[in-house]
């Protein structure tokens, strides 16, 4: 099992920034991809960003590309989501997720919600206009 704990959410004005953190514990060697998803009220959970354990590959959703950045610190088993130029449409609960992908993870793997086996409890991000 892999346990994931998110932090860093909160209330911010439009145009502001937040950084989410996700700390993984437990059998972290059983995952090689870490991702961020979000779910707004009344909407389905959607992909935001993902990164391989090595940090060599990333995938960013088109809707946030240029504003959000994903990074990792393997020594700390932590993944970060830096969110800049936030918009009210970014308001959602943000979830950290982990997956074990056989072979070399593709962008398709990384962006597919079905790829992920482990989920955090979520962190609320609210962007006011």
C-alpha positions as CSV (number, residue, x, y, z in Angstrom):
1,X,0.0,0.0,0.0
2,X,1.0,3.6,-0.7
3,X,-0.3,6.4,1.5
4,X,-0.6,9.9,0.0
5,X,-1.1,13.1,1.9
6,X,-1.7,16.4,0.2
7,X,-1.2,19.8,1.6
8,X,-1.0,23.4,0.5
9,X,-4.5,24.1,-0.6
10,X,-6.5,27.2,0.4
11,X,-8.2,30.4,-0.8
12,X,-6.5,32.7,-3.2
13,X,-7.5,35.5,-5.4
14,X,-7.5,35.2,-9.2
15,X,-4.0,35.7,-10.6
16,X,-2.4,34.4,-7.4
17,X,-0.3,31.3,-6.8
18,X,-0.4,28.2,-4.7
19,X,1.9,25.2,-4.3
20,X,0.4,21.8,-3.5
21,X,2.6,19.1,-1.9
22,X,2.0,15.3,-1.8
23,X,4.0,13.1,0.5
24,X,4.1,9.4,-0.3
25,X,4.8,6.8,2.3
26,X,4.5,3.0,2.7
27,X,5.5,0.8,-0.3
28,X,6.5,3.8,-2.4
29,X,8.6,1.5,-4.6
30,X,5.4,0.0,-5.9
31,X,4.6,3.2,-7.9
32,X,6.6,4.8,-10.7
33,X,4.1,7.6,-11.7
34,X,2.7,10.3,-9.6
35,X,-0.2,12.5,-10.7
36,X,-2.5,15.3,-9.8
37,X,-6.2,15.3,-10.6
38,X,-9.0,17.7,-9.7
39,X,-12.7,17.6,-9.3
40,X,-15.0,20.6,-9.3
41,X,-18.5,20.4,-7.9
42,X,-20.8,18.6,-10.2
43,X,-18.0,17.6,-12.6
44,X,-16.0,14.5,-13.2
45,X,-12.5,14.2,-11.8
46,X,-10.0,15.3,-14.5
47,X,-6.3,15.0,-15.1
48,X,-4.0,17.9,-14.3
49,X,-0.4,16.8,-14.3
50,X,1.8,13.8,-13.8
51,X,5.5,12.9,-13.5
52,X,7.5,9.7,-13.5
53,X,9.5,8.7,-10.4
54,X,12.7,9.6,-12.1
55,X,11.4,13.0,-13.0
56,X,12.4,12.4,-16.6
57,X,8.9,12.6,-18.0
58,X,6.0,14.9,-17.3
59,X,2.6,15.4,-18.7
60,X,0.5,18.5,-18.2
61,X,-3.1,19.0,-19.2
62,X,-3.7,21.5,-21.9
63,X,-6.1,23.5,-19.7
64,X,-3.3,24.3,-17.3
65,X,-0.2,24.2,-19.5
66,X,1.9,27.3,-19.1
67,X,0.4,28.0,-15.7
68,X,1.0,24.8,-13.7
69,X,4.2,22.9,-13.1
70,X,4.8,19.5,-11.6
71,X,8.0,18.5,-10.0
72,X,9.3,15.9,-7.5
73,X,11.9,15.4,-4.8
74,X,12.6,11.7,-4.7
75,X,14.6,12.0,-1.5
76,X,11.6,13.3,0.3
77,X,9.1,11.1,-1.6
78,X,7.2,14.3,-2.4
79,X,5.6,15.6,-5.5
80,X,4.7,19.3,-6.0
81,X,2.2,21.1,-8.1
82,X,3.0,24.8,-8.6
83,X,0.0,26.7,-9.7
84,X,0.4,30.2,-11.0
85,X,-2.0,32.7,-12.6
86,X,-4.9,30.9,-11.0
87,X,-8.4,31.4,-12.3
88,X,-11.8,30.8,-10.7
89,X,-12.2,27.8,-13.0
90,X,-9.3,26.2,-11.2
91,X,-11.5,25.9,-8.1
92,X,-11.7,22.2,-7.2
93,X,-10.5,19.5,-4.8
94,X,-7.1,18.5,-5.9
95,X,-6.1,14.9,-5.5
96,X,-2.7,13.3,-5.5
97,X,-2.4,9.8,-7.1
98,X,0.2,7.1,-7.6
99,X,0.5,4.3,-10.1
100,X,2.7,1.5,-11.1
101,X,3.0,1.3,-14.9
102,X,4.7,-1.7,-16.5
103,X,7.5,-0.6,-18.8
104,X,8.0,3.0,-19.7
105,X,5.0,5.1,-18.9
106,X,3.6,6.9,-21.9
107,X,1.8,10.3,-21.8
108,X,-1.4,8.4,-22.4
109,X,-0.8,6.2,-19.3
110,X,0.0,9.3,-17.2
111,X,-3.1,11.1,-18.2
112,X,-5.5,8.2,-17.7
113,X,-7.4,8.2,-14.4
114,X,-7.7,4.4,-14.6
115,X,-3.9,4.0,-14.4
116,X,-3.8,5.1,-10.8
117,X,-4.1,2.7,-7.9
118,X,-3.6,5.0,-4.9
119,X,-5.3,8.3,-4.0
120,X,-4.9,11.0,-1.4
121,X,-7.7,12.5,0.5
122,X,-7.8,15.7,-1.5
123,X,-7.0,19.3,-0.9
124,X,-9.4,22.2,-1.5
125,X,-8.3,25.0,-3.8
126,X,-10.6,28.0,-4.1
127,X,-9.9,30.9,-6.4
128,X,-12.0,34.0,-5.9
129,X,-12.7,36.5,-8.7
